Amino acid sequence: KIMYNNILNGKTLCCCGDSITYGTDIDAEGFTNESNCTVYQSDANGDFTQTTENFRKTWNWQIANRNNMTLYNAGVSGSTMQGISSRNGFSLENGRYTKLPNNIEYLLIWFGWNDTAYGTLGTITDTTNESYYGGYNVVLPYLINKYPYAKIALIVPFGTDANHREAIRLLGNKWGVAVWDNYRGGTPLYYGKEDSVGVEQSVVTANREKFQANGAHPNYKGHTQLADMIEDFLRSI
């Protein structure tokens, strides 16, 4: 008899990002008072508080809940990777990236929507937090050194431009970390991907009605779609 070994079971998952990681505007179906996982939520300063009720059934919560994981949700609405004080920039000096817990085993990083709107792209050689590239070039070596045995991965964002998406692919290669790409075939059709790959407009409209809470954020079903795909990716790294 072949026994299935669930490599995610009991592990600690930390997800860093913006409103899509936090679960902004998730609909009523996306809340519950019961959870199989222990959840800690970050505030804008990077300090974590345990959630004991009214859990948001975000993509990361769903992964953690199915696998009896401990979840640190480091999503802050409106946040950038670039060190922009007014946007709670993740890479600010002594910022949120320095306050993550010590016991992380899986670490996912997903920024870009707000960086595209409010920040500067920069270049892959940037070494300060004054650009999108530079913010990652500050944060990633720090995290790789702090968590030498963790599975660290970047997520190519939707709702951005092609240059910000390509930046994540190049940064993943530069720092030797895994990348999950929202723009590959078969991934969810959200927030601009449809236009960039030429999907039939009727499909665009249908997907947005089914999976978006508004013009930007996934609803519960959208988070579920993301959770299914990202969980498979986590098992592969």
C-alpha positions as CSV (number, residue, x, y, z in Angstrom):
1,K,0.0,0.0,0.0
2,I,1.4,3.4,-1.0
3,M,1.1,6.0,1.8
4,Y,0.7,9.6,0.8
5,N,3.2,11.8,2.6
6,N,1.9,15.4,3.0
7,I,5.0,17.5,3.0
8,L,3.1,20.6,4.0
9,N,1.5,19.1,7.0
10,G,2.3,21.0,10.2
11,K,4.7,23.4,8.5
12,T,5.0,27.1,9.0
13,L,3.9,29.3,6.1
14,C,4.6,33.1,5.9
15,C,3.1,35.1,3.1
16,C,4.3,38.7,2.5
17,G,2.4,41.1,0.2
18,D,-0.3,43.7,-0.2
19,S,-4.1,43.6,-0.2
20,I,-4.4,40.4,-2.3
21,T,-2.4,38.6,0.4
22,Y,-4.3,40.2,3.2
23,G,-7.7,39.6,1.7
24,T,-9.1,43.0,1.2
25,D,-12.8,43.2,0.1
26,I,-13.3,39.4,0.4
27,D,-17.0,38.7,0.4
28,A,-19.2,37.3,3.2
29,E,-18.5,33.7,2.0
30,G,-14.8,34.4,2.7
31,F,-15.1,34.6,6.5
32,T,-15.3,31.9,9.1
33,N,-15.0,31.5,12.9
34,E,-13.4,28.0,12.6
35,S,-9.9,27.3,11.6
36,N,-7.7,24.1,11.4
37,C,-4.6,26.3,11.3
38,T,-3.1,28.8,13.7
39,V,-3.1,32.3,12.2
40,Y,-1.0,35.4,13.0
41,Q,-1.8,38.6,11.1
42,S,0.8,41.4,10.6
43,D,-0.1,45.1,11.1
44,A,1.4,47.9,9.1
45,N,4.4,48.0,11.4
46,G,5.1,44.3,11.0
47,D,4.0,43.2,14.4
48,F,1.9,40.0,14.5
49,T,-1.2,39.3,16.5
50,Q,-2.9,35.9,16.7
51,T,-6.3,35.7,15.0
52,T,-8.9,33.8,17.1
53,E,-12.1,34.5,15.1
54,N,-13.5,36.0,12.0
55,F,-10.8,34.4,9.8
56,R,-10.4,35.6,6.3
57,K,-10.5,32.6,3.9
58,T,-7.7,34.0,1.7
59,W,-5.7,31.9,-0.7
60,N,-2.9,31.5,2.0
61,W,-5.4,30.6,4.8
62,Q,-7.0,28.0,2.6
63,I,-3.6,26.4,2.0
64,A,-2.7,26.5,5.6
65,N,-6.1,25.3,6.8
66,R,-6.0,22.2,4.5
67,N,-2.6,21.2,5.7
68,N,-2.7,22.0,9.5
69,M,0.0,24.7,9.0
70,T,0.8,27.7,11.1
71,L,0.2,30.8,9.0
72,Y,1.8,34.2,9.3
73,N,-0.1,36.5,7.0
74,A,2.2,39.5,6.4
75,G,-0.1,41.1,3.8
76,V,-0.7,44.9,4.3
77,S,-3.2,46.6,2.1
78,G,-1.6,49.3,-0.1
79,S,1.9,48.1,0.6
80,T,4.8,48.3,-1.8
81,M,8.1,46.4,-2.0
82,Q,9.9,49.6,-2.6
83,G,10.8,51.5,0.6
84,I,8.0,54.1,0.3
85,S,7.1,55.3,3.8
86,S,3.6,56.5,2.9
87,R,2.9,53.0,1.3
88,N,4.3,50.9,4.2
89,G,7.1,49.8,2.0
90,F,8.2,46.2,2.8
91,S,11.9,47.0,2.3
92,L,12.1,50.1,4.5
93,E,15.1,50.2,6.8
94,N,14.4,48.0,9.9
95,G,11.0,47.4,8.3
96,R,8.6,44.5,8.1
97,Y,10.9,42.1,6.4
98,T,13.1,42.2,9.5
99,K,10.2,41.3,11.9
100,L,9.2,38.0,10.4
101,P,9.1,35.0,12.8
102,N,12.2,32.8,13.2
103,N,10.5,29.5,12.4
104,I,9.4,30.0,8.8
105,E,9.6,26.9,6.6
106,Y,7.8,28.3,3.5
107,L,8.0,32.0,2.5
108,L,6.0,33.5,-0.3
109,I,6.6,37.1,-1.4
110,W,4.0,38.9,-3.7
111,F,4.3,42.6,-4.4
112,G,3.9,44.7,-7.5
113,W,0.4,46.2,-7.9
114,N,1.1,49.3,-5.7
115,D,4.7,49.5,-6.8
116,T,3.5,49.9,-10.4
117,A,1.1,52.7,-9.3
118,Y,3.3,54.6,-6.9
119,G,6.9,53.5,-7.2
120,T,10.0,53.3,-9.5
121,L,11.0,50.2,-11.3
122,G,14.7,50.7,-11.3
123,T,17.2,48.1,-12.6
124,I,18.3,44.7,-11.5
125,T,21.6,46.1,-10.3
126,D,20.0,48.5,-7.8
127,T,21.2,48.0,-4.2
128,T,19.0,50.4,-2.2
129,N,15.3,50.2,-1.4
130,E,14.5,53.3,-3.6
131,S,13.1,51.1,-6.5
132,Y,11.2,47.9,-7.0
133,Y,14.2,46.0,-8.1
134,G,16.3,47.5,-5.3
135,G,13.8,46.7,-2.6
136,Y,14.0,43.0,-3.6
137,N,17.8,43.2,-3.7
138,V,17.8,44.4,-0.1
139,V,15.1,42.0,1.2
140,L,16.1,38.8,-0.5
141,P,19.7,38.4,0.6
142,Y,18.6,39.2,4.2
143,L,15.9,36.6,4.1
144,I,18.0,33.9,2.4
145,N,20.6,34.4,5.1
146,K,18.1,34.4,7.9
147,Y,16.2,31.3,6.6
148,P,18.9,29.1,5.0
149,Y,16.7,26.0,4.9
150,A,13.3,27.6,4.1
151,K,11.5,27.2,0.8
152,I,11.4,30.8,-0.5
153,A,9.4,31.8,-3.6
154,L,8.3,34.9,-5.5
155,I,5.0,35.4,-7.1
156,V,4.7,37.3,-10.4
157,P,1.9,39.9,-9.8
158,F,-1.1,40.7,-11.8
159,G,-2.4,44.2,-12.2
160,T,1.0,45.5,-13.1
161,D,2.9,46.2,-16.3
162,A,5.1,43.8,-18.2
163,N,8.3,45.3,-16.8
164,H,7.3,44.6,-13.2
165,R,6.3,41.1,-14.1
166,E,9.6,40.4,-15.8
167,A,11.5,41.8,-12.9
168,I,10.2,39.0,-10.6
169,R,11.3,36.4,-13.1
170,L,14.7,37.9,-13.3
171,L,15.0,38.4,-9.6
172,G,14.1,34.8,-8.9
173,N,16.9,33.7,-11.3
174,K,19.4,36.2,-9.7
175,W,18.8,35.0,-6.1
176,G,18.1,31.3,-6.9
177,V,14.6,31.2,-5.5
178,A,11.4,29.7,-7.1
179,V,8.9,31.8,-9.0
180,W,5.2,31.2,-9.5
181,D,3.9,33.1,-12.5
182,N,0.4,34.5,-12.7
183,Y,0.9,35.0,-16.4
184,R,1.6,31.4,-17.4
185,G,-1.0,29.4,-19.2
186,G,-3.7,28.0,-16.9
187,T,-3.3,30.5,-14.1
188,P,-6.3,32.7,-13.0
189,L,-7.5,35.3,-15.5
190,Y,-7.5,38.4,-13.3
191,Y,-6.9,42.2,-13.6
192,G,-5.2,42.7,-16.9
193,K,-3.9,39.3,-17.8
194,E,-6.8,38.9,-20.1
195,D,-5.9,42.0,-22.1
196,S,-2.2,41.2,-22.3
197,V,-2.8,37.7,-23.7
198,G,-5.7,38.5,-25.9
199,V,-8.5,36.5,-24.2
200,E,-12.0,36.7,-25.8
201,Q,-13.8,39.6,-24.1
202,S,-16.8,37.5,-23.1
203,V,-14.5,35.3,-21.1
204,V,-12.9,38.3,-19.4
205,T,-16.3,39.6,-18.3
206,A,-17.4,36.2,-17.1
207,N,-14.2,35.7,-15.1
208,R,-14.4,39.0,-13.4
209,E,-18.0,38.4,-12.4
210,K,-17.2,35.0,-10.9
211,F,-13.8,35.7,-9.2
212,Q,-13.5,39.4,-8.4
213,A,-15.0,41.2,-5.4
214,N,-14.5,44.5,-7.2
215,G,-12.2,45.8,-9.9
216,A,-9.1,44.7,-8.0
217,H,-9.4,42.0,-5.4
218,P,-10.4,38.4,-5.5
219,N,-13.6,37.3,-3.9
220,Y,-13.7,34.0,-1.9
221,K,-14.0,31.9,-5.1
222,G,-11.1,33.8,-6.6
223,H,-9.0,33.1,-3.5
224,T,-10.0,29.5,-3.8
225,Q,-8.8,29.3,-7.4
226,L,-5.5,30.9,-6.4
227,A,-5.1,28.6,-3.4
228,D,-5.5,25.4,-5.4
229,M,-2.8,26.5,-7.9
230,I,-0.3,28.0,-5.4
231,E,-0.6,24.9,-3.1
232,D,0.4,22.7,-6.0
233,F,3.4,25.0,-6.6
234,L,4.4,24.9,-2.9
235,R,4.5,21.1,-3.1
236,S,6.9,21.3,-6.0
237,I,9.6,23.5,-4.5
